[in-house]
């Protein structure tokens, strides 16, 4: 989900308790500073050299209802941010209008004929039909359903939308998820008094409530934000019948899927990358809590492109780390290259180090891209191509490492996690207590709250199927931990109840992609459910790699997946235009 991302999910998700006192977190996506390269941007036509996605869009704010579902209290609003990017629509609109003026309406008819004739004659081409529908019903809207992070990350990273918008004349919209980025509900200031965070479940800038509730931080409220925003935008561009397609990766892919299910009257289709929509309590068959850890471990094997000795060596290193937690915790400091002030006075302190090391493998698996990338590092540095394989190189690749003693195992573990934590190669020691930046830490806390309310996703590790150490899933313990941290009890079956779990065959117009190298793949839709519910598994693909800017090093299945996504979008757009024509709708304004 989030790679601090993202989210992603992009996503930070609570894992099953490693002990009665500790709980690990699932990884999320980085939040802000990633920017596409000039080489990426050259793949998009119609802009001068040096353009950026931010410059190509209008940053906007709207007053969105804080609560879409209750009339019990006076209506309150918050400022939701979104980016509106009309360039490709305006370019195509102006070109078609100029062609009509140049040639006269009679001569223009073969290209700009009435929508009612779409597909009626064997001579029309898909391009002609798209132009006709564009003229009569309005442009396609490609709508990114923002994840659990600042939406600028997804605006900059989602090359799939940018590279294909021109061919459709699409409007691009990147909507920010409530409570993240700049879309934070603020408590109401009354009579000049200090802000009271309890009066709206809002956030005082720079602070989070460690106890209490954020009652309006839910996926359902966020999707209602998106649905109402779409209706407003269609009214603004005077195209009420414009086809709308939700795009999202990780948690955003879950939201894109659910938007199509819940708001099928607003969203005509969804493109969802690495979306673990089948990861909740109550599904039939039940979710496998160990699927994520299995996926990370697969990257450490020959099947994932790593030396065969890597997974057994990592497993042995974690076992050595935890063995010393009971006998001599401080002895791990030197081989793990920990900073002098790292707490090592108890087994719990060593467990914190183990969870920190485990997190590096999680992120490296999600970001196991075939080219150097700064995405997983939030733009603050660059990971090498296939970074997980790099982590599995060196001492971790030695089949005789087990014979070299415990310090050798821990030193190899430090080398491996250093690919992620010491990407700059400038750190003299590891500080395991701090996140990468305050914004990402805050996003992680907010996602933890979402997990503890409605996004209750089981996760476990056992050190047998996977290369880690026992962290069994215990629903009772997880619920109690949520009560301790946030003062709330998870609605354990809510996501399955609201979104249908695995029973999606009644739906239509969704395409899911999952990469074999992505640990979230085992929790997503892996097989097509119908001709219009299409799932693709991508050998060589990491976390929503197909959503990223195209690269010459992309595996062929990723390249083909993008072609399939666009082919399906083209057909769904035509279907919408034909349906509108059959109703005899009015012409959209050019």
Secondary structure, DSSP 8 states (H G I E B T S, - for coil): -BB--B-SSB---EEEESSSS-EEE------S-----HHHHTTS-SS-TT--TTTTSEEEEEEEES-SS--SS---EEEEEEEEE-HHHHHHHHHHHHHHHHHHHHHHHHHH--GGGTTTSTT--HHHHHHHHHHHH---EEEEE--SS-THHHHHH-HHHHHHHHHHT-EEEEE--TTSTT--------TT----GGGTT---TT---SSS--TT-SHHHHHHHHHHHHHHHHHHTT-TT--EEEEEETHHHHHHHHHHHH-TTT--EEEEES---S-STT-SS---TTHHHHHHHHHTSGGGTS-THHHHHHHHHHHHHHHHHHH-GGGHHHHHTB-TT---SSHHHHHHHHHHHHHHHHHHHHT--SS-BSTTTTTSS-B-TTHHHHHTSGGGG-TTGGGG-HHHHHHHHHHHHHHHHTTTS--SSB-TT--S-HHHHHHHHHHHHHHTTT------B-SSSSSS--B---HHHHHHHHHHHHS----TTHHHHHH-TT--TT--SEEEEEETT-GGGGGS--S--BTTEEEEEETT--TTGGGS---TTS-HHHHHHHHHHHHHHHHHHHHHHHHHHHHT------
